């Protein structure tokens, strides 16, 4: 029984954060109750199927960055149009980054976020916004780093 559990934990630790989140749900709902009662629910035949279920549906970091870029750009553009009073402003993504959760492990997973630095220009003005979007959500937040936060 211990060797199968060790194999499961070893394989799960090598998977992505998305897979760990899915594995956490599967383990807590289906596998751990049986293990606590001394029943073996995972066999050598079922292990590949379990891994397929865990990994399926997970997008790569680059795919997530590409998917969220449009809404991040739109969020920055809407805020800039209001702040600059410029309906003809244009936005350009200057950089992007996938931010790993602060807490992650086989039993707990934090929030995944993507961050974009977006430059907006129009009406003889230029502004830079930091856009944060939570993975799995449709909303983004636009922060404006101004002189208050610079050293």
N, C-alpha and C positions, 0 to 999 in steps of 0.2 A: 504494500500500500504506500509506503514512504517513497519508493522509487518513482511511482507514477506521479505523485504530488510534486516531487522534486523536478521531474521532467516538465510538468505543467508550469510551475513557477519559473523555471529556466527559460522556457520558450516565450512565456508572456513577458518576461523582463526584456527580451530582445525586440519586442514589437513597438510600434509607434504609440504616441500618447493617445491617439484616437482608439487604437486597438486596446490599450490598457483601460480606457474608460468603458468600452464595450465588455471587456473581460471582467472588469469589476462587477458589472451588472450580472453577467452570466454566473460568475462564481458565487456571488452573494445570494442569488435567487435559486440556483439549481444544484450547484456542486457542494458547497459547504454544509448545508443542512444534512445531506447524506453522509458526508465524511464525519460529522459530529456523532452520528448514530452508528458509525462503524460500517456503513455500506460503501461499496466501491461503485461509483457512478460512471467513471471514465475508464474505458478499457483501451488496449492498444488499437483496436479496430475503430473506436469512436474518436480517438484523439485527432486524426487529420480533419475530420468533419467539424469538430469543435474549433480548431484553429481557423478553418475556412469561414465559419460563422463570425468569429472574432474579428478577423481582418477585413471581411467584405464590407463594402460601404465606406471605407476610410479614404479620404482624399489626401494627396501629397500636399506638403506645405506650399509648393509653387502653384498648385491648382487652387488652393484656398486663397492665396494672394491674388491670383488672376480673377477669381470669382468676386472678391470683395472690392476690387479696385474701382469699379464703376460707381458703387454706392459711396465709397470714400471720397472720390472726386466730386460727386454731386453734393455731398455733405459740406465739403470745403467751399464749393462754389456758391451754395445757398447762403452760407454764413458771410462770405466775402461780399456778395452782392448787397446784402443788407448793411454790413458795417461800412463798406466803401461807398454806398449809395451809387452803385454802378451796375446796372442790369446787363451791360455788355461785357462783363469780366470773363476771362478765360482761365482755366485751371490746368496745371501740369504736375504730374506726379514726379517728385524729385528723388524720393527713395522709398523703399518698402522693406518691412521686416516682419518675420513671424516670431512672436514672443511666446516662449515656453511658459507653462504654469510655474508659479513659485513652489507649489507643492505637487509632487507626483510620486506615485508608487503603485504597487499592485493592488492596494486596498483603497486608495484615495487619489483623486486627480483634480487639479485646480483648473482654472479657466484658461483656455487658449485664446490669444488675441492676435490680431494683425495690426501693424502700425504703418501709416503712410505719412510722409512729409510731402505736403502739396503746396506748390506756389501758385498764387492767383494774381493776375495783373489785369488792369483795365482802368480807364479814365485817369491816366497818368499816375496810378498808384500801384504798389506791389505789397503783398502780404504773404506770409508763410504760416501754414496751419499744420498741426500735428493731429492726425485723425486716428482714433482707436476704434476698432470694430471687434466685437466678441464673436468668435467662431461659433456657428450654430444659431446666431441671432441675425435679424435683418437690420438692426440699427447700428449707427456709428456715432461717435462723439468727436466734435471738432474743438481742439484746444488751440489757443493762440499764444505762443511763447513771446512775451514782450519783455521790455527792459526790467520789469520787476523780478523776473526769474533768471536773469543773466548776471554773471559776476563781474 
